[in-house]
Amino acid sequence: MKFRTHTRIVVVALLALCSASIFAQSPKVAVESIGMTVSDMDRSVEFYSALTFQKVKDVEVSGEQYEHLEGVFGARMRIVRMQLGKEFLDLTQYLAPPGRPIPPDSRSNDLWFQHIAIVVRDMDQAFEKLRALKVPFVSTGPQTLPPSIKAAAGIKAFYFRDPDQHNLEIIYFPPGKGDPRWQEKTDKLFVGIDHTAIGISNTDACLKFYRDLLGLRKAGESENFGTEQEHLNQVFGAHLRITGLRAPSGPGIEFLEYLTPRDGRPRPADVHANDVVHWQTM
């Protein structure tokens, strides 16, 4: 069984069953969690716990229904749900059959790129914490986006990788940027998950799916370029069209379309859910 979708989306429509006009009502859309496949669950739990995620569920599942759901014959999975703030990250290890690692030469403009953006209270402190954990860098260092990018001016960000080489981002929103709740006072350094970002090749086509079909709201758009963006993504000449979408609740979904360079590689047609490159959004 082969998956040809760019990134996996699981849709749950919550209908008000108590109403006689149920079929006239629109389904309610929410982003409930973001998930990824990992190769070593204990190692991943230890890593995300160091970023102050809390383990809230740990289960092992198998059976024909899961094989059909995931498209993986003989699947036996350990699934751990981690929580940061109000958001959830689901980690899945395939005890059988194990999948392939992320390609070691992956780049930020490849179309299998995806990350979660972890909001931080203080960028300098968060960066020092990551250095103490000896995480692999993607970005040259934390970048502050310039006033020339009006929609993102003053936002600070840094890309790095987890033990499986999944891309992650820490992000700091200055006053007036992002969700207002990220401005609330807190003593926590790592606050929550603002969004998941996915590499795409065609924004308009993706809007037809995520906005027009699934019902997410377009929340913002910008074109990001310049030396700060290049060093954030570690892509020379990076010029991106970035589009943010939101449901009434949960993290956002962000499109990253590289206007230049256009040499990002397509997602392989034979990616399976047990491959570590696999992400899913529920």
C-alpha positions as CSV (number, residue, x, y, z in Angstrom):
1,M,0.0,0.0,0.0
2,K,1.4,3.4,-1.0
3,F,0.6,6.8,0.3
4,R,0.7,9.6,-2.3
5,T,-0.6,12.4,-0.1
6,H,1.9,15.2,0.9
7,T,1.0,15.1,4.6
8,R,-1.6,13.0,6.4
9,I,-4.7,14.7,7.7
10,V,-7.3,13.0,9.9
11,V,-10.6,14.9,10.0
12,V,-13.1,14.6,12.8
13,A,-16.4,16.3,12.2
14,L,-18.3,16.9,15.5
15,L,-22.0,17.2,14.8
16,A,-24.7,18.3,17.3
17,L,-26.7,15.1,17.6
18,C,-29.4,16.7,19.7
19,S,-30.7,18.9,16.9
20,A,-33.4,17.9,14.5
21,S,-31.7,19.9,11.8
22,I,-28.5,17.9,12.1
23,F,-28.0,17.5,8.4
24,A,-28.3,21.3,7.8
25,Q,-25.5,22.1,10.2
26,S,-21.9,22.6,9.2
27,P,-19.4,20.3,10.8
28,K,-17.0,21.8,13.3
29,V,-13.4,21.7,12.5
30,A,-10.5,21.6,15.0
31,V,-6.8,20.7,15.0
32,E,-6.7,18.2,17.8
33,S,-3.1,17.1,17.7
34,I,0.1,16.8,15.6
35,G,1.9,13.5,15.4
36,M,5.1,12.0,14.1
37,T,6.7,8.6,13.7
38,V,9.8,7.9,15.9
39,S,12.3,5.1,15.9
40,D,13.0,4.9,19.6
41,M,10.2,5.9,21.9
42,D,12.1,6.1,25.2
43,R,14.7,8.3,23.6
44,S,12.0,10.6,22.1
45,V,10.1,10.9,25.3
46,E,13.3,11.8,27.2
47,F,14.1,14.5,24.6
48,Y,10.7,16.1,24.6
49,S,10.5,15.9,28.4
50,A,13.6,18.0,28.5
51,L,11.6,20.6,26.6
52,T,9.0,20.3,29.4
53,F,6.5,18.3,27.4
54,Q,4.5,16.1,29.8
55,K,3.6,12.5,29.0
56,V,-0.2,12.1,29.4
57,K,-0.8,8.7,27.6
58,D,1.2,5.6,26.7
59,V,-0.5,2.8,24.9
60,E,0.4,-0.2,22.6
61,V,-2.0,-1.1,19.8
62,S,-2.2,-3.7,17.1
63,G,-4.8,-5.5,15.0
64,E,-6.4,-5.5,11.6
65,Q,-8.2,-2.2,12.2
66,Y,-4.9,-0.4,12.8
67,E,-3.3,-2.1,9.8
68,H,-6.1,-0.7,7.6
69,L,-6.0,2.7,9.2
70,E,-2.3,3.2,8.8
71,G,-1.8,1.2,5.6
72,V,0.9,-0.9,7.2
73,F,0.5,-4.7,7.3
74,G,1.4,-6.3,10.6
75,A,1.5,-3.0,12.4
76,R,2.1,-3.0,16.1
77,M,2.6,0.5,17.6
78,R,3.5,2.2,20.8
79,I,1.8,5.6,20.9
80,V,2.7,8.2,23.5
81,R,0.9,11.5,23.8
82,M,2.9,14.5,25.1
83,Q,1.4,17.8,26.2
84,L,2.9,21.3,26.2
85,G,0.5,24.0,27.3
86,K,-2.8,23.3,25.7
87,E,-1.4,21.4,22.7
88,F,-0.7,17.7,22.1
89,L,2.1,15.9,20.3
90,D,1.5,12.3,19.5
91,L,4.7,10.1,19.1
92,T,4.3,6.7,17.3
93,Q,6.9,4.0,17.3
94,Y,6.3,1.0,15.0
95,L,7.5,-2.0,17.0
96,A,6.7,-3.9,13.9
97,P,7.4,-3.4,11.1
98,P,10.0,-0.6,11.6
99,G,10.3,1.9,8.8
100,R,13.1,3.9,7.2
101,P,14.9,6.9,8.7
102,I,14.6,10.4,7.5
103,P,16.9,11.0,4.5
104,P,20.1,12.5,6.0
105,D,20.4,15.1,3.3
106,S,16.9,16.5,3.9
107,R,16.6,20.3,3.3
108,S,14.0,22.8,4.5
109,N,12.7,23.2,0.9
110,D,12.1,19.5,0.3
111,L,8.4,18.7,0.1
112,W,8.5,16.2,2.9
113,F,9.5,19.0,5.3
114,Q,7.3,19.6,8.3
115,H,7.9,21.0,11.8
116,I,6.1,22.1,14.9
117,A,6.7,25.7,16.2
118,I,7.3,25.7,19.9
119,V,6.6,29.1,21.5
120,V,9.2,30.3,24.0
121,R,9.1,33.1,26.6
122,D,12.7,34.1,26.0
123,M,14.6,33.2,22.9
124,D,18.1,33.6,24.4
125,Q,17.3,31.4,27.3
126,A,15.6,28.8,25.1
127,F,18.6,28.7,22.7
128,E,21.0,28.2,25.6
129,K,18.8,25.3,26.8
130,L,19.0,23.7,23.4
131,R,22.7,24.2,23.3
132,A,23.0,22.4,26.6
133,L,21.0,19.5,25.1
134,K,23.4,19.4,22.2
135,V,20.7,19.5,19.6
136,P,21.6,19.4,15.9
137,F,21.3,22.9,14.4
138,V,19.4,23.7,11.2
139,S,19.5,27.5,11.5
140,T,22.9,29.3,11.8
141,G,21.5,30.7,15.0
142,P,18.3,32.5,16.3
143,Q,17.1,35.0,13.7
144,T,15.0,38.1,14.2
145,L,12.9,38.9,11.2
146,P,13.3,42.5,9.9
147,P,10.8,45.4,9.6
148,S,10.8,44.8,5.8
149,I,8.7,41.7,6.4
150,K,5.8,43.6,8.0
151,A,3.7,40.6,9.0
152,A,6.6,38.9,10.8
153,A,8.7,41.9,11.9
154,G,10.4,41.3,15.3
155,I,9.5,37.6,15.4
156,K,12.5,35.5,16.5
157,A,12.9,31.9,15.4
158,F,15.4,29.1,15.3
159,Y,15.3,25.7,13.6
160,F,16.9,22.5,15.0
161,R,16.3,18.8,15.0
162,D,15.2,16.1,17.4
163,P,17.1,12.7,17.8
164,D,15.2,11.3,14.7
165,Q,16.1,14.4,12.7
166,H,12.6,15.8,12.7
167,N,12.7,19.5,12.1
168,L,11.5,21.7,15.1
169,E,11.3,25.4,15.6
170,I,11.3,27.6,18.6
171,I,9.6,30.9,18.1
172,Y,9.2,34.1,20.1
173,F,6.4,36.5,19.4
174,P,6.9,40.2,20.3
175,P,3.9,42.2,21.6
176,G,1.3,42.6,18.8
177,K,2.4,39.4,16.9
178,G,0.8,36.0,17.1
179,D,-2.0,34.7,19.3
180,P,-2.6,37.1,22.2
181,R,-2.2,34.2,24.7
182,W,1.5,34.0,23.9
183,Q,1.8,37.4,25.6
184,E,0.4,36.1,28.9
185,K,2.9,36.2,31.7
186,T,4.4,32.8,32.6
187,D,7.4,31.4,34.3
188,K,7.6,28.5,31.7
189,L,10.3,28.8,29.1
190,F,8.6,26.5,26.6
191,V,4.9,27.6,26.4
192,G,3.0,25.7,23.8
193,I,2.7,24.8,20.1
194,D,1.7,27.6,17.8
195,H,1.5,25.7,14.5
196,T,2.8,23.0,12.3
197,A,4.4,24.1,9.1
198,I,4.6,22.0,5.9
199,G,6.5,22.4,2.7
200,I,4.2,22.7,-0.3
201,S,4.6,23.4,-4.0
202,N,1.3,25.2,-4.8
203,T,-0.4,27.5,-2.2
204,D,-3.6,27.9,-4.2
205,A,-4.1,24.2,-4.7
206,C,-3.5,23.6,-1.0
207,L,-6.0,26.3,0.0
208,K,-8.7,24.5,-2.0
209,F,-8.1,21.5,0.2
210,Y,-7.5,22.9,3.6
211,R,-9.7,26.0,3.4
212,D,-12.4,25.2,0.9
213,L,-12.8,21.5,1.7
214,L,-11.8,21.1,5.3
215,G,-13.0,24.5,6.4
216,L,-9.9,26.0,8.0
217,R,-9.8,29.8,8.0
218,K,-7.0,31.7,6.3
219,A,-5.4,33.7,9.1
220,G,-2.6,35.5,7.4
221,E,0.0,35.6,4.6
222,S,3.4,37.0,4.0
223,E,6.4,36.8,1.7
224,N,9.6,36.2,3.6
225,F,13.1,36.7,2.1
226,G,16.4,38.2,3.0
227,T,19.5,37.1,4.9
228,E,17.6,36.3,8.1
229,Q,15.2,34.0,6.3
230,E,18.0,32.3,4.5
231,H,19.9,31.6,7.7
232,L,16.7,30.5,9.5
233,N,15.9,27.9,6.9
234,Q,19.5,27.2,5.9
235,V,18.5,27.7,2.3
236,F,20.5,30.2,0.2
237,G,18.2,32.5,-1.8
238,A,15.2,31.5,0.2
239,H,12.1,33.5,-0.8
240,L,8.9,32.0,0.7
241,R,5.2,32.6,0.4
242,I,3.9,31.7,3.8
243,T,0.2,31.2,4.5
244,G,-1.3,30.5,7.9
245,L,-4.6,28.7,8.5
246,R,-6.5,28.3,11.7
247,A,-9.4,26.2,13.0
248,P,-11.5,27.6,15.9
249,S,-9.2,25.6,18.3
250,G,-5.9,24.0,18.3
251,P,-2.5,24.8,16.6
252,G,-2.5,26.4,13.2
253,I,-1.3,24.9,9.9
254,E,1.2,26.9,7.9
255,F,2.1,26.5,4.2
256,L,5.7,27.1,3.2
257,E,6.0,27.6,-0.6
258,Y,9.5,28.3,-1.8
259,L,9.2,30.8,-4.7
260,T,13.0,30.4,-4.9
261,P,14.9,28.2,-5.0
262,R,12.6,25.8,-6.8
263,D,14.8,22.7,-6.4
264,G,13.1,21.2,-3.4
265,R,12.6,17.5,-3.9
266,P,9.1,15.9,-4.1
267,R,7.8,13.6,-1.4
268,P,8.6,10.0,-2.4
269,A,5.5,8.1,-3.5
270,D,6.4,5.1,-1.4
271,V,6.4,6.8,2.0
272,H,4.5,4.8,4.6
273,A,3.2,5.7,8.0
274,N,6.0,3.7,9.7
275,D,8.7,5.7,8.0
276,V,10.2,8.3,10.4
277,V,9.6,11.1,7.8
278,H,5.9,10.6,8.4
279,W,3.8,13.2,10.2
280,Q,0.1,13.5,10.7
281,T,-2.3,16.2,11.8
282,M,-5.6,15.4,13.5
